[in-house]
Amino acid sequence: FDRQEAAPGELLTVRWVWEATRLPIDVESVTLALRDEQNDTVHTWALSPVSAWWPPREWRAGELWLGRPTLRLPGGLESGYYVFEVEVAGCSTPLARVPVEVVAPTRNWMVPSGMKTVGISFGDVIELAAYRVSEIAPEKPLEIELAWRGLREMEASYRVYVHLLDESGQLVDQSDGEPLDWHRPTTGWAEGEVVVENRYVMVPERAGRYVIRVGLYDPSGPRLLTTDGDDGYVLGTFDVLDTD
């Protein structure tokens, strides 16, 4: 592996070399099993030894082939020592055993008190559990505290957006990026985990009515939709008054 220590949700790259010792080869894929300290299997991956376009049935006896598959650790793993085992159908014992240490972040399972409960689901993967908005003042940063809950483990690293819009729907200010200033990507969330973050947008001086809208999106795809089919959720509206 490219490292011996990793966090939940991180990518690992395997480097292995295979030799065809006998033909024909009827193996299409190999199994990589991740086992915990109790030797329980926590996850398995079915991987091509080299690549999908060059399966073992195409190999010739004595040939050596290098494979470099990439896999993502499950987001819900807890800290501890694990072992990867390489398994091939027909073999009674693993072909290799490689240790890895998983260092998980401190996880939170409760929504902080004093926040407004929402419970809006995005894409059936993340829920906006609650939020809190600071006092509004012209030409001052508006602090928006968001409590997200992971509904299941995720393969995509979703990004959060907070948009401040004017009455015509034009963007006035925004805060976009992965949760907690890019420190807690959604690929590392456990099912049921609550991740709380603070985001800031600047309240304009110009008088008018403004809307705060939040949501999530895949950087390589569309925004996540709520159960109502919306691609965002309005936290609220506020007015900036003319001081003249």
Buried (B, 14 or more C-beta within 10 A) or exposed (E): BEEEEBBBBBEBEBEBEBEBEEEEBEBEBBBBBBBBEEEEEBBEBEBBBBEEEEBBEEBEEEEEBEBEBEBBBBBBBEEBEBBBBBBBEEEEEBEEEBEBEBEBBEBEEEBEEEBEEBEBBBBEBBBBBBBBBEEBEEEEEBEBBBBBBBBEBBEBBBBBBBBBBBEEEEEBBBBEBBBBEEEBBBBBBBEEBBBBBEBEBBBBEEEBEBBBBBBBBBEEEEBBBBEEEBBBBEBEEBEBEEEE
